């Protein structure tokens, strides 16, 4: 069992651009995690987030959002996509990792796309695993985060299948890792099981959904799409999901070395 003083506290959350910063920032300040992994972060808000939570961060853009989803009473989660010029003008979004711990190394692995272009969302997105090697109490921890390929109905697509093979190839290069994020593929489905078949799925089975029942665009939609996975070198414990912060629930957990 990992000694508690060696454990680091980890938070992962899709913040839905800038729609919930008034609840996201106070929550992160209260929780005082060692490492915070965020998805759907506007580049324009990155420095304010660093200041707001008092941590240095890493940010990588994935796309420029140019559409919004209009539900029109659709309870399936699909809706329709409508071009939003105002959203387009707000610039790139991406993934970010913030920490108060020493960073011994960091890397950006593209498993689709590349650093040369940040595409519009409607034309495809760069897919990235952002990771860092952190040190706490003389032990090192490799922490990664991703925002995986989206499908409108939670069912696997050809694009997801392609990207999952590439993500797994990327992950295989890490001797040990804890990785988290919005995987846009429900637990129990083929894409989630591709990950859970190789890595420990640390979201307790008692949780049926990681979508916020009130803040998500489809009220009460139950899909477990936010994950926290690890290799055997780590002991992940005390994992909980917290609602009322963003359209996804917050994943909070503790990570220790297994030996």
C-alpha positions as a Markdown table, in Angstrom:
| # | Residue | x | y | z |
|---|---|---|---|---|
| 1 | Unk | 0.0 | 0.0 | 0.0 |
| 2 | Unk | 1.3 | 3.4 | -0.9 |
| 3 | Unk | 2.2 | 5.7 | 2.0 |
| 4 | Unk | -0.2 | 8.6 | 2.1 |
| 5 | Unk | 2.5 | 11.3 | 2.2 |
| 6 | Unk | 3.7 | 10.0 | -1.2 |
| 7 | Unk | 0.3 | 10.1 | -2.9 |
| 8 | Unk | -0.5 | 12.9 | -5.2 |
| 9 | Unk | -4.0 | 14.3 | -5.6 |
| 10 | Unk | -5.2 | 14.4 | -9.2 |
| 11 | Unk | -8.2 | 16.2 | -10.7 |
| 12 | Unk | -9.5 | 15.7 | -14.3 |
| 13 | Unk | -12.3 | 17.8 | -15.8 |
| 14 | Unk | -13.8 | 18.9 | -19.1 |
| 15 | Unk | -14.6 | 22.5 | -18.4 |
| 16 | Unk | -16.7 | 23.2 | -21.6 |
| 17 | Unk | -14.7 | 26.2 | -22.8 |
| 18 | Unk | -15.4 | 29.3 | -20.7 |
| 19 | Unk | -19.0 | 28.4 | -19.8 |
| 20 | Unk | -18.4 | 27.4 | -16.2 |
| 21 | Unk | -15.3 | 29.3 | -15.0 |
| 22 | Unk | -17.3 | 30.8 | -12.2 |
| 23 | Unk | -17.7 | 27.4 | -10.6 |
| 24 | Unk | -14.5 | 25.7 | -12.0 |
| 25 | Unk | -12.0 | 28.1 | -10.5 |
| 26 | Unk | -13.5 | 28.2 | -6.9 |
| 27 | Unk | -13.7 | 24.4 | -6.9 |
| 28 | Unk | -10.1 | 23.9 | -8.0 |
| 29 | Unk | -8.9 | 26.4 | -5.4 |
| 30 | Unk | -10.8 | 24.6 | -2.7 |
| 31 | Unk | -9.5 | 21.1 | -3.6 |
| 32 | Unk | -5.8 | 22.1 | -3.7 |
| 33 | Unk | -4.8 | 19.2 | -5.9 |
| 34 | Unk | -1.2 | 18.4 | -6.9 |
| 35 | Unk | -2.1 | 18.1 | -10.6 |
| 36 | Unk | -5.1 | 19.3 | -12.5 |
| 37 | Unk | -5.9 | 18.0 | -16.1 |
| 38 | Unk | -8.4 | 20.0 | -18.0 |
| 39 | Unk | -10.1 | 19.5 | -21.4 |
| 40 | Unk | -11.8 | 22.0 | -23.6 |
| 41 | Unk | -9.7 | 24.9 | -22.4 |
| 42 | Unk | -9.7 | 28.1 | -24.4 |
| 43 | Unk | -6.1 | 29.3 | -25.1 |
| 44 | Unk | -7.2 | 32.8 | -24.2 |
| 45 | Unk | -8.1 | 31.6 | -20.7 |
| 46 | Unk | -5.0 | 29.6 | -20.0 |
| 47 | Unk | -3.0 | 32.3 | -18.2 |
| 48 | Unk | -6.0 | 33.3 | -16.1 |
| 49 | Unk | -6.4 | 29.7 | -15.1 |
| 50 | Unk | -2.7 | 29.5 | -14.0 |
| 51 | Unk | -3.2 | 32.6 | -11.9 |
| 52 | Unk | -6.6 | 31.5 | -10.6 |
| 53 | Unk | -5.5 | 28.1 | -9.3 |
| 54 | Unk | -2.0 | 29.2 | -8.4 |
| 55 | Unk | -0.2 | 26.6 | -10.6 |
| 56 | Unk | 2.0 | 26.6 | -13.6 |
| 57 | Unk | 0.6 | 24.8 | -16.6 |
| 58 | Unk | 1.2 | 23.2 | -20.0 |
| 59 | Unk | -1.3 | 23.9 | -22.8 |
| 60 | Unk | -1.6 | 22.4 | -26.3 |
| 61 | Unk | -4.3 | 23.5 | -28.8 |
| 62 | Unk | -6.3 | 20.9 | -30.5 |
| 63 | Unk | -8.8 | 22.8 | -32.6 |
| 64 | Unk | -10.6 | 26.1 | -33.2 |
| 65 | Unk | -14.3 | 25.6 | -32.2 |
| 66 | Unk | -16.6 | 26.9 | -34.9 |
| 67 | Unk | -19.9 | 25.2 | -34.2 |
| 68 | Unk | -22.4 | 24.7 | -31.3 |
| 69 | Unk | -24.8 | 21.9 | -30.7 |
| 70 | Unk | -28.5 | 22.8 | -30.8 |
| 71 | Unk | -30.8 | 20.2 | -29.2 |
| 72 | Unk | -34.3 | 21.2 | -30.4 |
| 73 | Unk | -35.8 | 18.9 | -27.8 |
| 74 | Unk | -33.5 | 16.0 | -28.9 |
| 75 | Unk | -32.9 | 13.7 | -25.9 |
| 76 | Unk | -30.5 | 11.4 | -27.6 |
| 77 | Unk | -27.4 | 13.7 | -27.2 |
| 78 | Unk | -27.0 | 14.2 | -30.9 |
| 79 | Unk | -28.8 | 17.4 | -31.8 |
| 80 | Unk | -27.6 | 19.4 | -34.8 |
| 81 | Unk | -24.4 | 21.4 | -35.4 |
| 82 | Unk | -24.8 | 25.1 | -36.2 |
| 83 | Unk | -21.9 | 27.3 | -37.3 |
| 84 | Unk | -21.2 | 29.9 | -34.6 |
| 85 | Unk | -19.1 | 32.8 | -35.9 |
| 86 | Unk | -18.8 | 34.4 | -32.5 |
| 87 | Unk | -17.4 | 31.2 | -31.1 |
| 88 | Unk | -14.9 | 30.9 | -33.9 |
| 89 | Unk | -13.5 | 34.4 | -33.1 |
| 90 | Unk | -12.6 | 33.3 | -29.6 |
| 91 | Unk | -9.6 | 31.3 | -30.8 |
| 92 | Unk | -8.2 | 27.8 | -30.2 |
| 93 | Unk | -9.2 | 25.3 | -27.5 |
| 94 | Unk | -7.1 | 22.5 | -26.2 |
| 95 | Unk | -6.0 | 20.4 | -23.2 |
| 96 | Unk | -4.0 | 21.6 | -20.3 |
| 97 | Unk | -2.1 | 20.2 | -17.3 |
| 98 | Unk | -1.4 | 22.3 | -14.2 |
| 99 | Unk | 0.7 | 21.3 | -11.2 |
| 100 | Unk | 2.3 | 22.6 | -8.1 |
| 101 | Unk | 5.0 | 19.9 | -8.2 |
| 102 | Unk | 8.4 | 19.9 | -9.8 |
| 103 | Unk | 8.2 | 18.9 | -13.5 |
| 104 | Unk | 11.1 | 16.6 | -14.4 |
| 105 | Unk | 10.0 | 16.2 | -18.0 |
| 106 | Unk | 7.0 | 16.8 | -20.3 |
| 107 | Unk | 6.0 | 15.7 | -23.8 |
| 108 | Unk | 3.3 | 16.1 | -26.4 |
| 109 | Unk | 2.4 | 13.1 | -28.5 |
| 110 | Unk | 0.2 | 13.6 | -31.5 |
| 111 | Unk | -1.7 | 10.4 | -32.3 |
| 112 | Unk | -3.7 | 12.2 | -35.0 |
| 113 | Unk | -2.8 | 15.5 | -36.7 |
| 114 | Unk | 0.3 | 17.4 | -35.9 |
| 115 | Unk | 1.7 | 20.7 | -34.5 |
| 116 | Unk | 1.8 | 22.4 | -37.9 |
| 117 | Unk | -1.9 | 23.4 | -38.0 |
| 118 | Unk | -4.7 | 24.0 | -35.5 |
| 119 | Unk | -7.8 | 23.0 | -37.6 |
| 120 | Unk | -11.4 | 24.2 | -37.2 |
| 121 | Unk | -13.4 | 21.7 | -35.1 |
| 122 | Unk | -15.8 | 20.9 | -38.0 |
| 123 | Unk | -12.8 | 20.0 | -40.2 |
| 124 | Unk | -11.2 | 17.6 | -37.7 |
| 125 | Unk | -9.2 | 18.0 | -34.5 |
| 126 | Unk | -5.6 | 17.2 | -33.5 |
| 127 | Unk | -5.6 | 14.3 | -31.0 |
| 128 | Unk | -2.9 | 14.6 | -28.3 |
| 129 | Unk | -1.6 | 12.9 | -25.2 |
| 130 | Unk | -0.1 | 15.6 | -23.0 |
| 131 | Unk | 2.1 | 14.1 | -20.3 |
| 132 | Unk | 4.5 | 15.2 | -17.6 |
| 133 | Unk | 6.8 | 13.4 | -15.1 |
| 134 | Unk | 6.2 | 14.9 | -11.7 |
| 135 | Unk | 8.1 | 14.5 | -8.4 |
| 136 | Unk | 6.6 | 14.3 | -4.9 |
| 137 | Unk | 8.4 | 13.1 | -1.8 |
| 138 | Unk | 11.3 | 11.7 | -3.8 |
| 139 | Unk | 9.0 | 9.6 | -6.1 |
| 140 | Unk | 8.2 | 10.3 | -9.7 |
| 141 | Unk | 4.8 | 10.0 | -11.4 |
| 142 | Unk | 4.0 | 10.1 | -15.1 |
| 143 | Unk | 0.6 | 11.8 | -15.6 |
| 144 | Unk | -1.1 | 12.1 | -19.0 |
| 145 | Unk | -4.3 | 13.6 | -20.2 |
| 146 | Unk | -6.3 | 13.4 | -23.5 |
| 147 | Unk | -9.5 | 14.4 | -25.1 |
| 148 | Unk | -10.5 | 11.5 | -27.3 |
| 149 | Unk | -12.5 | 11.5 | -30.6 |
| 150 | Unk | -16.2 | 12.4 | -30.3 |
| 151 | Unk | -19.1 | 10.6 | -31.8 |
| 152 | Unk | -22.7 | 12.0 | -31.7 |
| 153 | Unk | -24.4 | 9.0 | -30.1 |
| 154 | Unk | -21.7 | 7.3 | -28.1 |
| 155 | Unk | -21.3 | 4.5 | -30.6 |
| 156 | Unk | -17.9 | 3.7 | -32.0 |
| 157 | Unk | -17.0 | 5.1 | -35.5 |
| 158 | Unk | -14.3 | 4.4 | -38.0 |
| 159 | Unk | -12.5 | 7.5 | -36.9 |
| 160 | Unk | -12.6 | 6.5 | -33.3 |
| 161 | Unk | -11.4 | 3.0 | -34.1 |
| 162 | Unk | -8.5 | 4.4 | -36.1 |
| 163 | Unk | -7.6 | 6.9 | -33.3 |
| 164 | Unk | -7.9 | 4.3 | -30.6 |
| 165 | Unk | -5.3 | 2.1 | -32.3 |
| 166 | Unk | -3.0 | 5.1 | -32.6 |
| 167 | Unk | -3.6 | 6.2 | -29.0 |
| 168 | Unk | -2.8 | 2.7 | -27.7 |
| 169 | Unk | 0.4 | 2.7 | -29.8 |
| 170 | Unk | 1.3 | 6.0 | -28.2 |
| 171 | Unk | 0.6 | 4.8 | -24.7 |
| 172 | Unk | 2.7 | 1.7 | -25.2 |
| 173 | Unk | 5.8 | 3.8 | -25.3 |
| 174 | Unk | 5.4 | 4.7 | -21.6 |
| 175 | Unk | 6.9 | 2.2 | -19.2 |
| 176 | Unk | 4.4 | 3.5 | -16.6 |
| 177 | Unk | 1.6 | 6.1 | -16.7 |
| 178 | Unk | -1.6 | 7.3 | -15.1 |
| 179 | Unk | -3.8 | 9.0 | -17.7 |
| 180 | Unk | -7.2 | 10.7 | -17.6 |
| 181 | Unk | -9.5 | 12.8 | -19.6 |
| 182 | Unk | -12.8 | 12.9 | -21.6 |
| 183 | Unk | -12.7 | 9.8 | -23.8 |
| 184 | Unk | -16.1 | 10.4 | -25.5 |
| 185 | Unk | -16.8 | 6.6 | -25.4 |
| 186 | Unk | -19.0 | 5.1 | -22.8 |
| 187 | Unk | -17.9 | 2.5 | -20.3 |
| 188 | Unk | -19.0 | -0.9 | -21.5 |
| 189 | Unk | -18.6 | 0.0 | -25.2 |
| 190 | Unk | -15.8 | -1.2 | -27.5 |
| 191 | Unk | -13.6 | 1.9 | -27.3 |
| 192 | Unk | -13.6 | 2.1 | -23.5 |
| 193 | Unk | -13.0 | -1.7 | -23.2 |
| 194 | Unk | -9.9 | -1.3 | -25.5 |
| 195 | Unk | -8.4 | 0.9 | -22.7 |
| 196 | Unk | -9.8 | -1.1 | -19.8 |
| 197 | Unk | -8.4 | -4.3 | -21.3 |
| 198 | Unk | -4.9 | -3.0 | -21.0 |
| 199 | Unk | -5.0 | -0.5 | -18.1 |
| 200 | Unk | -6.7 | -0.4 | -14.7 |
| 201 | Unk | -10.1 | 1.4 | -14.9 |
| 202 | Unk | -10.1 | 3.4 | -11.6 |
| 203 | Unk | -13.6 | 4.9 | -11.9 |
| 204 | Unk | -15.6 | 3.0 | -9.2 |
| 205 | Unk | -18.3 | 0.8 | -10.7 |
| 206 | Unk | -20.9 | 2.5 | -8.6 |
| 207 | Unk | -20.8 | 5.5 | -10.9 |
| 208 | Unk | -23.1 | 5.1 | -13.9 |
| 209 | Unk | -22.3 | 8.5 | -15.6 |
| 210 | Unk | -19.7 | 11.2 | -15.7 |
| 211 | Unk | -22.0 | 13.7 | -17.3 |
| 212 | Unk | -23.5 | 16.3 | -15.0 |
| 213 | Unk | -27.3 | 15.6 | -14.8 |
| 214 | Unk | -28.2 | 19.3 | -14.7 |
| 215 | Unk | -25.4 | 21.2 | -16.5 |
| 216 | Unk | -24.9 | 18.9 | -19.5 |
| 217 | Unk | -26.9 | 19.9 | -22.6 |
| 218 | Unk | -29.0 | 16.7 | -22.3 |
| 219 | Unk | -30.4 | 16.7 | -18.8 |
| 220 | Unk | -30.1 | 13.3 | -17.1 |
| 221 | Unk | -28.1 | 11.6 | -19.9 |
| 222 | Unk | -26.2 | 8.7 | -18.4 |
| 223 | Unk | -22.8 | 8.0 | -20.0 |
| 224 | Unk | -19.6 | 7.2 | -18.3 |
| 225 | Unk | -17.1 | 8.8 | -20.6 |
| 226 | Unk | -14.5 | 10.4 | -18.3 |
| 227 | Unk | -11.7 | 8.0 | -17.4 |
| 228 | Unk | -8.8 | 7.5 | -15.0 |
| 229 | Unk | -6.5 | 4.7 | -16.1 |
| 230 | Unk | -3.2 | 3.4 | -14.8 |
| 231 | Unk | -0.4 | 0.8 | -15.2 |
| 232 | Unk | 0.3 | -1.7 | -12.4 |
| 233 | Unk | 3.1 | 0.5 | -11.0 |
| 234 | Unk | 0.5 | 2.8 | -9.5 |
| 235 | Unk | -2.1 | 2.5 | -6.8 |
| 236 | Unk | -5.1 | 4.8 | -7.5 |
| 237 | Unk | -7.5 | 5.3 | -4.6 |
| 238 | Unk | -10.3 | 7.3 | -3.1 |
| 239 | Unk | -11.7 | 8.2 | -6.5 |
| 240 | Unk | -14.9 | 10.2 | -6.6 |
| 241 | Unk | -17.0 | 12.1 | -9.1 |
| 242 | Unk | -18.3 | 15.6 | -8.2 |
| 243 | Unk | -21.2 | 17.3 | -10.0 |
| 244 | Unk | -22.3 | 20.9 | -10.1 |
| 245 | Unk | -19.0 | 22.3 | -11.5 |
| 246 | Unk | -19.2 | 21.8 | -15.4 |
| 247 | Unk | -21.2 | 19.9 | -17.9 |
| 248 | Unk | -19.0 | 16.9 | -17.0 |
| 249 | Unk | -18.5 | 15.7 | -13.5 |
| 250 | Unk | -15.1 | 16.2 | -11.9 |
| 251 | Unk | -12.9 | 13.2 | -11.4 |
| 252 | Unk | -10.9 | 13.4 | -8.2 |
| 253 | Unk | -8.5 | 10.7 | -7.0 |
| 254 | Unk | -5.2 | 10.0 | -5.3 |
| 255 | Unk | -2.2 | 8.3 | -7.0 |
| 256 | Unk | 0.6 | 6.5 | -5.2 |
| 257 | Unk | 3.3 | 4.1 | -6.2 |
| 258 | Unk | 2.2 | 0.5 | -5.8 |
| 259 | Unk | 5.5 | -0.4 | -4.1 |
